[in-house]
Amino acid sequence: MSDAPAPVASRTGRAVSLVLLALVGLYAACFSWTIGLWRGSSPGEGLFPFFAALAVTLLSVVGLFALRLESRHREEAPTRLEPGAVRRLGFYLAALMFYGATLELLGFFVSTILSLTFILSVAERYSWRMTLTLVAGTVVGSHLLFAVWLGVIFPEGILWQAFVE
């Protein structure tokens, strides 16, 4: 590993990123609201995404305020984004697009397993043992927390429903 410090994005780049993230968070919160936050006596499908979107929006706004309060006397060195970082970002975006596109078709568990496995093994380059441990923990933890404890109904997937019938 290199001991060189990681490059820091420019002040403008950070501000633009935080504004875009806040806008995406607001959009996701509005969308989550439309699919329902509560269903009878249990949480609806949109409750967790709604709170996650609110957290993203709030943290983005806090980041903007922190950026504004940051000392302007700090000297900013010009930076370049490393090719590895761009490739990793592309992997994350591909995994998120895959997840969104396959959630209804494959269901929550299969889409989550495939997406997380791809992110951890390809983008983050974790060992297979660590990848499988984290994926299993995430899926089991999600099932226990949301399905068992909160009673959230996860999408089963069209393929699973066709297979069961």
TORVEXVO-305237 format. One record per residue: residue number from 1; residue in three letters; x, y, z of N, C-alpha, C in turn. Coordinates in Angstrom, 3 decimals, always signed. Each point is the difference from the previous one (the first is absolute). Example, Ala and Ser with C-alpha at 12.3 -4.5 7.8 and 13.67 -1.06 7.14 Angstrom:
BEGIN
SITE domar gutor       nu       nv       nw      cau      cav      caw       cu       cv       cw
SITE     1   ALA  +13.190   -5.690   +7.800   -0.890   +1.190   +0.000   +0.900   +1.200   +0.000
SITE     2   SER   -0.350   +1.050   -0.720   +0.820   +1.190   +0.060   -0.770   +1.090   +0.730
//
This chain:
BEGIN
SITE domar gutor       nu       nv       nw      cau      cav      caw       cu       cv       cw
SITE     1   MET   +0.832   -1.188   +0.000   -0.832   +1.188   +0.000   +0.871   +1.245   +0.000
SITE     2   SER   -0.479   +1.041   -0.595   +0.711   +1.260   -0.071   -0.310   +0.842   +1.229
SITE     3   ASP   +1.007   +0.738   +0.466   -0.208   +0.889   +1.136   -0.410   +1.395   -0.436
SITE     4   ALA   -0.182   +0.189   -1.286   -0.397   +1.307   -0.515   -1.418   +0.314   +0.448
SITE     5   PRO   -0.261   +1.260   +0.367   -1.352   +0.356   +0.429   -0.992   -0.109   -1.156
SITE     6   ALA   -1.208   -0.352   +0.347   -1.053   -0.119   -1.009   -0.321   +1.386   -0.548
SITE     7   PRO   -0.310   +0.096   -1.290   -0.347   +1.300   -0.567   -1.307   +0.518   +0.584
SITE     8   VAL   -0.068   +1.294   +0.138   -1.189   +0.648   +0.542   -0.687   +0.743   -1.129
SITE     9   ALA   -1.298   -0.149   -0.094   -0.756   +0.686   -1.047   -0.006   +1.500   +0.262
SITE    10   SER   -0.178   +0.767   -1.036   -0.048   +1.449   +0.153   -1.245   +0.409   +0.776
SITE    11   ARG   +0.033   +1.190   +0.531   -1.133   +0.530   +0.775   -1.266   +0.035   -0.875
SITE    12   THR   +0.142   +0.435   -1.230   -1.147   +0.058   -0.910   -0.519   -1.400   -0.305
SITE    13   GLY   +0.903   -0.927   -0.219   -0.408   -1.375   -0.272   -0.765   -0.605   +1.159
SITE    14   ARG   +0.475   +0.261   +1.221   -0.707   -0.514   +1.177   -1.374   +0.642   +0.137
SITE    15   ALA   -0.080   +1.307   -0.263   -1.287   +0.694   +0.120   -1.004   -0.533   -1.020
SITE    16   VAL   +0.441   -0.165   -1.232   -0.890   -0.522   -1.049   -0.456   -1.417   +0.351
SITE    17   SER   +0.924   -0.823   +0.471   -0.350   -1.370   +0.387   -1.029   -0.013   +1.122
SITE    18   LEU   +0.185   +0.844   +0.988   -0.940   +0.038   +1.132   -1.374   +0.509   -0.421
SITE    19   VAL   -0.040   +0.984   -0.887   -1.295   +0.501   -0.490   -0.711   -1.091   -0.793
SITE    20   LEU   +0.725   -0.681   -0.887   -0.613   -1.091   -0.779   -0.486   -1.120   +0.910
SITE    21   LEU   +0.781   -0.341   +1.004   -0.396   -1.038   +0.940   -1.249   +0.410   +0.777
SITE    22   ALA   -0.080   +1.257   +0.395   -1.185   +0.487   +0.704   -1.238   -0.064   -0.900
SITE    23   LEU   +0.166   +0.352   -1.266   -1.129   -0.066   -0.936   -0.462   -1.428   -0.232
SITE    24   VAL   +0.944   -0.917   -0.127   -0.345   -1.419   -0.159   -0.714   -0.497   +1.254
SITE    25   GLY   +0.481   +0.413   +1.170   -0.648   -0.373   +1.260   -1.427   +0.515   +0.085
SITE    26   LEU   -0.215   +1.249   -0.420   -1.364   +0.555   +0.011   -0.915   -0.757   -0.960
SITE    27   TYR   +0.521   -0.305   -1.176   -0.791   -0.767   -0.965   -0.367   -1.371   +0.569
SITE    28   ALA   +0.977   -0.670   +0.602   -0.240   -1.331   +0.562   -0.999   +0.070   +1.152
SITE    29   ALA   +0.067   +1.057   +0.804   -0.954   +0.155   +1.104   -1.412   +0.186   -0.548
SITE    30   CYS   -0.143   +0.822   -1.027   -1.326   +0.210   -0.604   -0.534   -1.299   -0.612
SITE    31   PHE   +0.860   -0.728   -0.686   -0.417   -1.259   -0.596   -0.407   -1.003   +1.076
SITE    32   SER   +0.767   -0.084   +1.071   -0.313   -0.917   +1.097   -1.337   +0.355   +0.633
SITE    33   TRP   -0.262   +1.277   +0.107   -1.275   +0.461   +0.572   -1.165   -0.505   -0.841
SITE    34   THR   +0.173   +0.020   -1.329   -1.094   -0.414   -0.883   -0.284   -1.499   +0.068
SITE    35   ILE   +1.006   -0.815   +0.330   -0.262   -1.441   +0.061   -0.514   -0.432   +1.372
SITE    36   GLY   -0.037   +0.916   +0.938   -0.637   -0.278   +1.280   +0.972   -0.225   +1.144
SITE    37   LEU   -0.175   +0.796   +1.061   +0.856   -0.116   +1.168   -0.565   -0.971   +1.033
SITE    38   TRP   -1.296   -0.130   +0.000   -0.629   -0.851   +1.017   -1.141   -0.770   -0.638
SITE    39   ARG   -0.183   -1.243   +0.415   -1.034   -0.859   -0.553   -0.727   -0.652   +1.168
SITE    40   GLY   -1.176   +0.467   +0.312   -0.765   -0.552   +1.115   +0.738   +0.191   +1.303
SITE    41   SER   +0.445   -1.082   +0.598   +0.703   +0.089   +1.276   +1.485   -0.337   -0.128
SITE    42   SER   +0.514   +0.037   -1.221   +1.415   -0.326   -0.193   +0.621   +0.975   -0.999
SITE    43   PRO   +1.325   +0.044   -0.021   +0.681   +0.906   -0.933   -0.285   -0.375   -1.448
SITE    44   GLY   -0.113   +1.025   -0.835   -0.199   -0.227   -1.426   +1.321   -0.148   -0.727
SITE    45   GLU   -0.096   -0.269   -1.291   +1.191   -0.216   -0.812   +0.875   +1.238   -0.086
SITE    46   GLY   -0.581   +1.165   +0.152   +0.766   +1.230   -0.164   +0.615   +0.551   +1.271
SITE    47   LEU   -0.247   -0.620   +1.147   +0.475   +0.573   +1.263   +1.525   +0.040   +0.087
SITE    48   PHE   +0.650   -1.129   -0.186   +1.459   -0.018   +0.098   +0.659   +0.861   -1.081
SITE    49   PRO   -0.414   -0.111   -1.270   +0.602   +0.881   -1.008   -0.235   +1.482   +0.301
SITE    50   PHE   -1.155   +0.327   +0.584   -0.300   +1.385   +0.345   +1.000   +0.520   +1.028
SITE    51   PHE   +0.214   -0.762   +1.078   +0.946   +0.439   +1.026   +1.433   +0.011   -0.520
SITE    52   ALA   +0.343   -0.956   -0.832   +1.341   -0.015   -0.588   +0.198   +1.229   -0.895
SITE    53   ALA   -1.010   +0.343   -0.787   +0.082   +1.166   -0.882   +0.076   +1.289   +0.812
SITE    54   LEU   -0.767   +0.072   +1.087   +0.078   +1.178   +0.865   +1.389   +0.125   +0.618
SITE    55   ALA   +0.578   -1.123   +0.405   +1.344   +0.028   +0.581   +1.022   +0.482   -1.029
SITE    56   VAL   -0.106   -0.479   -1.230   +0.914   +0.429   -1.059   -0.145   +1.503   -0.237
SITE    57   THR   -1.235   +0.471   -0.059   -0.247   +1.423   -0.226   +0.535   +0.833   +1.148
SITE    58   LEU   -0.296   -0.412   +1.222   +0.450   +0.744   +1.176   +1.528   +0.034   +0.076
SITE    59   LEU   +0.641   -1.130   -0.201   +1.460   -0.033   +0.051   +0.625   +0.822   -1.124
SITE    60   SER   -0.641   +0.057   -1.148   +0.499   +0.826   -1.101   -0.085   +1.476   +0.354
SITE    61   VAL   -1.104   +0.401   +0.605   -0.172   +1.401   +0.408   +1.003   +0.351   +1.105
SITE    62   VAL   +0.187   -0.905   +0.950   +1.006   +0.224   +1.047   +1.386   +0.126   -0.632
SITE    63   GLY   +0.290   -0.831   -0.979   +1.276   +0.086   -0.705   +0.180   +1.326   -0.706
SITE    64   LEU   -1.084   +0.527   -0.579   +0.076   +1.312   -0.648   +0.300   +1.098   +1.011
SITE    65   PHE   -0.658   -0.057   +1.155   +0.275   +0.995   +1.037   +1.435   -0.127   +0.512
SITE    66   ALA   +0.471   -1.216   +0.177   +1.375   -0.215   +0.453   +0.993   +0.517   -1.042
SITE    67   LEU   -0.323   -0.204   -1.253   +0.862   +0.484   -1.071   +0.049   +1.519   +0.003
SITE    68   ARG   -1.132   +0.609   +0.273   -0.070   +1.460   +0.040   +0.799   +0.555   +1.174
SITE    69   LEU   -0.057   -0.702   +1.124   +0.701   +0.465   +1.191   +1.495   -0.327   -0.022
SITE    70   GLU   +0.370   -0.905   -0.884   +1.398   -0.408   -0.091   +0.890   +1.209   -0.272
SITE    71   SER   +1.128   -0.032   +0.586   +0.928   +1.117   -0.159   +0.324   +0.229   -1.466
SITE    72   ARG   -0.133   +1.246   -0.424   +0.315   +0.338   -1.395   +1.478   +0.298   -0.174
SITE    73   HIS   +0.731   -0.059   +1.079   +1.428   +0.266   -0.079   +0.779   -1.247   -0.393
SITE    74   ARG   -0.687   -1.125   -0.002   +0.657   -1.256   -0.368   +0.380   +0.047   -1.477
SITE    75   GLU   +1.208   -0.339   -0.258   +0.465   -0.026   -1.379   -0.426   -1.303   -0.649
SITE    76   GLU   -0.650   +0.112   -1.131   -0.474   -1.191   -0.701   +0.945   -0.329   -1.148
SITE    77   ALA   +0.481   -1.195   +0.029   +0.872   -0.455   -1.082   -0.861   -0.581   -1.110
SITE    78   PRO   +0.395   +0.205   -1.232   -0.766   -0.618   -1.088   +0.090   -1.523   +0.110
SITE    79   THR   -1.097   -0.635   -0.268   -0.030   -1.446   +0.141   -0.530   -0.641   -1.268
SITE    80   ARG   +0.342   -1.275   -0.143   -0.528   -0.794   -1.097   -0.639   -1.239   +0.593
SITE    81   LEU   -1.044   -0.432   -0.622   -0.645   -1.222   +0.429   +0.771   -1.178   -0.585
SITE    82   GLU   +0.369   -0.922   +0.849   +0.759   -1.154   -0.450   -0.861   -0.900   -0.875
SITE    83   PRO   +0.599   -0.644   -1.012   -0.775   -0.904   -0.861   -0.660   -1.126   +0.784
SITE    84   GLY   +0.654   -0.500   +1.043   -0.591   -1.053   +0.825   -1.264   +0.468   +0.700
SITE    85   ALA   -0.018   +1.260   +0.422   -1.177   +0.546   +0.678   -1.169   +0.132   -0.976
SITE    86   VAL   +0.289   +0.397   -1.220   -1.055   +0.125   -1.014   -0.576   -1.380   -0.317
SITE    87   ARG   +0.876   -0.982   -0.137   -0.445   -1.367   -0.282   -0.868   -0.525   +1.159
SITE    88   ARG   +0.438   +0.254   +1.219   -0.758   -0.449   +1.175   -1.370   +0.663   +0.058
SITE    89   LEU   -0.053   +1.295   -0.294   -1.277   +0.714   -0.040   -0.906   -0.599   -1.074
SITE    90   GLY   +0.582   -0.348   -1.148   -0.776   -0.642   -1.060   -0.569   -1.339   +0.449
SITE    91   PHE   +0.792   -0.768   +0.759   -0.490   -1.277   +0.530   -1.185   +0.214   +0.936
SITE    92   TYR   +0.116   +0.988   +0.866   -1.102   +0.303   +0.921   -1.255   +0.413   -0.759
SITE    93   LEU   +0.149   +0.865   -0.979   -1.161   +0.442   -0.780   -0.625   -1.165   -0.760
SITE    94   ALA   +0.824   -0.856   -0.570   -0.517   -1.176   -0.716   -0.757   -0.913   +0.958
SITE    95   ALA   +0.542   -0.203   +1.196   -0.664   -0.862   +0.982   -1.329   +0.600   +0.443
SITE    96   LEU   -0.048   +1.311   +0.213   -1.250   +0.636   +0.403   -1.038   -0.038   -1.113
SITE    97   MET   +0.441   +0.195   -1.228   -0.938   -0.083   -1.122   -0.521   -1.428   -0.152
SITE    98   PHE   +0.876   -0.984   +0.145   -0.409   -1.398   -0.048   -1.014   -0.289   +1.109
SITE    99   TYR   +0.283   +0.481   +1.198   -0.879   -0.235   +1.146   -1.393   +0.579   -0.260
SITE   100   GLY   -0.043   +1.237   -0.448   -1.287   +0.626   -0.290   -0.755   -0.687   -1.123
SITE   101   ALA   +0.733   -0.459   -1.004   -0.640   -0.630   -1.157   -0.489   -1.415   +0.302
SITE   102   THR   +0.637   -0.692   +0.941   -0.343   -1.403   +0.238   -0.786   -0.244   +1.285
SITE   103   LEU   -0.223   +1.029   +0.786   -0.670   -0.193   +1.284   -1.383   -0.625   -0.176
SITE   104   GLU   -0.757   +0.488   -0.930   -1.348   -0.538   -0.222   +0.049   -1.387   -0.634
SITE   105   LEU   +0.943   -0.212   -0.896   +0.098   -1.275   -0.708   +0.567   -1.114   +0.884
SITE   106   LEU   +1.118   +0.272   +0.658   +0.677   -1.030   +0.789   -0.394   -0.007   +1.472
SITE   107   GLY   -0.550   +1.107   +0.471   -0.362   +0.097   +1.408   +1.113   +0.619   +0.825
SITE   108   PHE   -0.340   +0.364   +1.223   +0.936   +0.691   +0.877   +1.248   -0.822   +0.286
SITE   109   PHE   -0.182   -1.237   +0.420   +1.138   -0.786   +0.460   +0.980   -0.321   -1.126
SITE   110   VAL   -0.482   -0.438   -1.133   +0.895   -0.357   -1.097   +0.709   +1.240   -0.537
SITE   111   SER   -0.744   +1.103   -0.193   +0.616   +1.240   -0.489   +1.033   +0.525   +0.981
SITE   112   THR   -0.309   -0.069   +1.288   +0.937   +0.468   +1.015   +1.256   -0.857   +0.023
SITE   113   ILE   -0.169   -1.303   -0.046   +1.153   -0.907   +0.016   +0.903   +0.254   -1.201
SITE   114   LEU   -0.580   +0.084   -1.188   +0.804   +0.208   -1.203   +0.697   +1.361   -0.003
SITE   115   SER   -0.729   +1.048   +0.374   +0.571   +1.352   -0.009   +1.109   +0.148   +1.032
SITE   116   LEU   -0.254   -0.457   +1.217   +1.021   +0.109   +1.042   +1.226   -0.848   -0.316
SITE   117   THR   -0.229   -1.180   -0.544   +1.131   -0.847   -0.365   +0.867   +0.688   -1.049
SITE   118   PHE   -0.629   +0.617   -0.979   +0.736   +0.726   -1.036   +0.770   +1.179   +0.599
SITE   119   ILE   -0.663   +0.793   +0.823   +0.655   +1.171   +0.592   +1.186   -0.412   +0.861
SITE   120   LEU   -0.220   -0.962   +0.879   +1.060   -0.378   +0.929   +1.161   -0.731   -0.673
SITE   121   SER   -0.306   -0.868   -0.964   +1.082   -0.780   -0.619   +0.687   +0.751   -1.135
SITE   122   VAL   -0.756   +0.744   -0.796   +0.593   +0.656   -1.169   +0.441   +1.435   +0.316
SITE   123   ALA   -0.907   +0.810   +0.534   +0.340   +1.404   +0.247   +0.927   +0.161   +1.197
SITE   124   GLU   -0.275   -0.712   +1.078   +0.798   +0.143   +1.216   +1.121   -1.023   +0.116
SITE   125   ARG   -0.043   -1.042   -0.817   +1.029   -1.044   -0.048   +0.194   -0.715   +1.335
SITE   126   TYR   -1.109   -0.272   +0.678   +0.061   -0.799   +1.224   +0.220   -1.459   -0.380
SITE   127   SER   +0.527   -0.748   +0.915   +0.163   -1.432   -0.235   -1.387   -0.642   -0.085
SITE   128   TRP   -0.046   -1.192   -0.589   -1.295   -0.675   -0.133   -0.569   -0.353   +1.370
SITE   129   ARG   +0.846   -0.368   +0.919   -0.470   -0.327   +1.350   -0.657   +1.216   +0.653
SITE   130   MET   +0.677   +1.155   -0.081   -0.551   +1.224   +0.586   -1.262   +0.429   -0.739
SITE   131   THR   +0.016   -0.089   -1.319   -1.170   +0.372   -0.797   -1.216   -0.838   +0.386
SITE   132   LEU   +0.167   -1.308   +0.026   -1.126   -0.878   +0.320   -0.477   +0.194   +1.439
SITE   133   THR   +0.917   +0.271   +0.915   -0.383   +0.252   +1.391   -0.822   +1.280   +0.110
SITE   134   LEU   +0.458   +1.077   -0.648   -0.730   +1.271   +0.059   -1.351   -0.083   -0.701
SITE   135   VAL   -0.043   -0.665   -1.148   -1.266   -0.149   -0.720   -0.987   -0.819   +0.824
SITE   136   ALA   +0.453   -1.107   +0.563   -0.887   -0.834   +0.821   -0.497   +0.779   +1.216
SITE   137   GLY   +0.890   +0.722   +0.654   -0.409   +0.802   +1.153   -1.005   +1.080   -0.360
SITE   138   THR   +0.210   +0.632   -1.143   -0.921   +1.048   -0.450   -1.377   -0.572   -0.313
SITE   139   VAL   -0.048   -1.102   -0.722   -1.278   -0.587   -0.385   -0.747   -0.544   +1.224
SITE   140   VAL   +0.702   -0.718   +0.863   -0.643   -0.538   +1.204   -0.432   +1.145   +0.920
SITE   141   GLY   +0.880   +0.989   +0.180   -0.350   +1.146   +0.837   -1.189   +0.776   -0.539
SITE   142   SER   -0.040   +0.206   -1.314   -1.138   +0.697   -0.617   -1.289   -0.777   +0.208
SITE   143   HIS   +0.073   -1.316   -0.186   -1.190   -0.827   +0.181   -0.493   +0.074   +1.450
SITE   144   LEU   +0.910   -0.146   +0.956   -0.404   +0.035   +1.404   -0.555   +1.361   +0.396
SITE   145   LEU   +0.693   +1.064   -0.393   -0.429   +1.341   +0.387   -1.298   +0.401   -0.673
SITE   146   PHE   -0.048   -0.128   -1.307   -1.146   +0.548   -0.718   -1.166   -0.970   -0.126
SITE   147   ALA   +0.249   -1.223   -0.401   -1.090   -0.955   -0.219   -0.546   -0.540   +1.315
SITE   148   VAL   +0.889   -0.426   +0.901   -0.449   -0.622   +1.245   -0.439   +1.053   +1.012
SITE   149   TRP   +0.882   +0.959   +0.287   -0.288   +0.959   +1.062   -1.001   +1.069   -0.424
SITE   150   LEU   +0.197   +0.605   -1.184   -0.870   +1.097   -0.435   -1.158   -0.446   -0.888
SITE   151   GLY   +0.036   -1.218   -0.502   -1.096   -0.505   -0.824   -0.048   +0.575   -1.400
SITE   152   VAL   +1.137   +0.482   -0.501   +0.059   +0.545   -1.352   -0.045   -1.151   -0.998
SITE   153   ILE   -0.748   +0.191   -1.066   -0.096   -1.018   -1.042   +0.974   +0.360   -1.115
SITE   154   PHE   +1.008   -0.840   -0.189   +0.978   +0.226   -1.054   -0.550   -0.514   -1.321
SITE   155   PRO   +0.397   +0.634   -1.112   -0.386   -0.548   -1.304   +0.602   -1.399   -0.171
SITE   156   GLU   -0.851   -0.969   -0.341   +0.481   -1.373   -0.196   +0.619   -0.193   -1.369
SITE   157   GLY   -0.478   +0.733   -0.953   +0.512   -0.127   -1.363   -0.951   -0.795   -0.866
SITE   158   ILE   -0.134   +0.436   -1.206   -0.894   -0.645   -0.962   +0.468   -1.417   -0.302
SITE   159   LEU   +1.311   -0.193   -0.111   +0.518   -1.340   -0.298   -0.289   -0.970   +1.145
SITE   160   TRP   +0.145   +0.448   +1.242   -0.272   -0.871   +1.149   -1.484   -0.366   +0.047
SITE   161   GLN   -0.855   +0.980   -0.247   -1.444   -0.271   +0.019   -0.371   -0.978   -1.105
SITE   162   ALA   +0.616   +0.106   -1.156   -0.282   -0.927   -1.105   +0.538   -1.398   +0.346
SITE   163   PHE   +1.118   -0.057   +0.701   +0.588   -1.278   +0.379   -0.832   -0.717   +1.070
SITE   164   VAL   -0.545   +0.754   +0.944   -0.772   -0.574   +1.108   -1.362   -0.502   -0.493
SITE   165   GLU   -0.584   +0.704   -0.933   -1.352   -0.366   -0.460   -0.012   -1.208   -0.847
//
